[in-house]
Amino acid sequence: MKTLQRTIEFTGKDFVMPDPFPNKPVLVNDSLIDEAIPNFTVEIANSKHVFWVKEICDVTLSSAIARGTGISGRSPELLESKIRKGEAIIAFTSEGKWAGFSFISSWENGQYVSNSGLIVAPEFRHTGLAKTIKRKIFELSRQKYPDAKIFSLTTGLAVMKMNHELGFEPVTYSELTSDDVFWENCKSCVNCPILMSKERKNCFCTAMLYDPKNNRSLNIK
């Protein structure tokens, strides 16, 4: 006995298949879309921010140890002085938690300015905050010392890219300040023996310089 089978036509019909993983996270640019990036306040530091000096020093030191590369230390007294003089940029979350920092120093009667000590609290890295601080500290340097050459020493590729976007170019160490006080700061860096053995002409850090004479088109107000 033959069984009569019914044929169903599927042509032209759309069927929604059930999702076997209904609660899986959705990725956008390798990050979860529901992972909110904090809102930051990035401003020129002042005396009310001296409270945060110890945390800034501690995070800077722990970062140097974790990376195993050269981050020259800065004394709490120096950072406090920079903060009180308005020669630093500091960042906070909307809840008032410290998030990042950087400062400037002038050399040879204002002919040179260094952008130094860029640090972001570990939990706020990869949020774009470092780039914002870098631009703000650059703007502060231009405002205070519009004719100065601005330089940076770094082993970090990310910082090199940020510098390049601002108009910095790689240079030899001979194009940086010759002020002995600046180079004294390198003594706390693990790579200092290499620097000194090469008579301060080379080290693991890449030297980058912004010369306002060659970058008049970049107008920072």
TORKOLVO-986006 format. One record per residue (C-alpha): residue in one letter; x, y, z. Coordinates in steps of 0.1 Angstrom, whole numbers, padded with zeros to 4 digits, always signed. Layout:
<atoms>
AXYZ...
</atoms>
This chain:
<atoms>
M+0000+0000+0000K+0014+0034-0010T+0012+0064+0013L+0003+0096-0004Q+0029+0123+0005R+0022+0160+0004T+0049+0183-0011I+0054+0218+0004E+0068+0246-0018F+0095+0267+0000T+0104+0289-0030G+0101+0327-0023K+0093+0322+0014D+0115+0336+0042F+0119+0317+0075V+0134+0332+0106M+0157+0307+0123P+0158+0307+0161D+0191+0321+0176P+0208+0293+0194F+0227+0319+0216P+0201+0345+0223N+0222+0362+0251K+0255+0363+0234P+0273+0397+0234V+0276+0416+0201L+0310+0429+0191V+0317+0462+0174N+0353+0471+0168D+0364+0444+0191S+0345+0459+0221L+0311+0452+0236I+0285+0477+0224D+0271+0479+0259E+0305+0487+0274A+0301+0524+0281I+0332+0547+0277P+0333+0570+0308N+0329+0607+0303F+0360+0626+0313T+0368+0661+0324V+0403+0671+0312E+0415+0704+0325I+0445+0725+0335A+0456+0714+0370N+0455+0738+0400S+0462+0737+0437K+0430+0718+0445H+0445+0689+0426V+0476+0684+0448F+0457+0658+0467W+0462+0634+0438V+0500+0636+0436K+0506+0603+0455E+0483+0583+0434I+0498+0597+0402C+0533+0588+0414D+0522+0553+0425V+0505+0545+0392T+0535+0559+0372L+0559+0536+0392S+0537+0505+0388S+0534+0511+0351A+0571+0514+0347I+0576+0481+0366A+0549+0463+0346R+0563+0475+0312G+0599+0468+0322T+0609+0498+0300G+0621+0533+0307I+0598+0556+0325S+0618+0581+0344G+0604+0588+0379R+0592+0622+0391S+0593+0633+0427P+0560+0642+0444E+0575+0677+0451L+0581+0682+0414L+0545+0672+0404E+0531+0693+0432S+0550+0723+0418K+0538+0717+0383I+0502+0714+0395R+0504+0747+0415K+0519+0765+0386G+0493+0754+0361E+0518+0735+0341A+0500+0702+0341I+0468+0686+0327I+0447+0663+0348A+0417+0642+0340F+0388+0629+0361T+0357+0608+0355S+0322+0623+0359E+0322+0607+0394G+0353+0626+0404K+0378+0597+0401W+0413+0605+0390A+0419+0592+0355G+0451+0607+0339F+0479+0633+0340S+0507+0650+0321F+0529+0680+0327I+0553+0704+0309S+0587+0718+0317S+0606+0746+0300W+0644+0746+0293E+0670+0770+0282N+0650+0801+0290G+0619+0788+0272Q+0636+0778+0240Y+0625+0742+0246V+0595+0727+0263S+0591+0690+0272N+0558+0671+0274S+0563+0645+0301G+0548+0621+0325L+0518+0611+0304I+0499+0585+0325V+0464+0571+0325A+0449+0550+0353P+0448+0513+0342E+0411+0510+0342F+0407+0539+0317R+0433+0528+0292H+0421+0521+0256T+0393+0547+0260G+0410+0574+0240L+0418+0594+0271A+0456+0594+0266K+0451+0610+0232T+0429+0638+0247I+0454+0645+0274K+0482+0645+0249R+0465+0672+0228K+0456+0692+0259I+0492+0692+0272F+0504+0702+0237E+0479+0731+0236L+0490+0742+0270S+0527+0742+0258R+0518+0763+0228Q+0498+0788+0249K+0525+0793+0275Y+0555+0791+0252P+0544+0799+0216D+0579+0801+0202A+0594+0771+0220K+0604+0739+0204I+0583+0711+0220F+0599+0677+0225S+0590+0643+0238L+0610+0611+0245T+0591+0579+0245T+0594+0541+0239G+0557+0538+0233L+0544+0534+0197A+0510+0549+0207V+0526+0581+0220M+0547+0583+0188K+0516+0582+0167M+0499+0609+0188N+0530+0631+0185H+0531+0626+0147E+0494+0637+0144L+0503+0669+0163G+0532+0677+0139F+0561+0662+0158E+0590+0646+0138P+0616+0621+0149V+0650+0638+0155T+0684+0629+0170Y+0691+0637+0206S+0714+0665+0196E+0683+0685+0186L+0669+0684+0221T+0678+0706+0250S+0713+0704+0263D+0702+0714+0298D+0718+0690+0323V+0689+0692+0347F+0666+0676+0321W+0689+0647+0315E+0694+0643+0353N+0657+0632+0353C+0667+0601+0333K+0687+0587+0362S+0657+0569+0376C+0651+0552+0343V+0663+0515+0340N+0679+0524+0307C+0700+0553+0320P+0733+0534+0319I+0728+0530+0281L+0720+0567+0277M+0751+0577+0296S+0774+0551+0279K+0764+0568+0246E+0771+0603+0259R+0734+0612+0258K+0734+0608+0220N+0711+0578+0219C+0690+0554+0239F+0659+0532+0236C+0636+0562+0236T+0626+0579+0203A+0631+0616+0204M+0604+0637+0187L+0603+0674+0182Y+0577+0700+0172D+0592+0732+0157P+0567+0761+0155K+0587+0776+0127N+0579+0746+0105N+0543+0742+0117R+0527+0777+0115S+0496+0761+0099L+0487+0744+0132N+0471+0773+0151I+0464+0764+0188K+0444+0791+0206
</atoms>
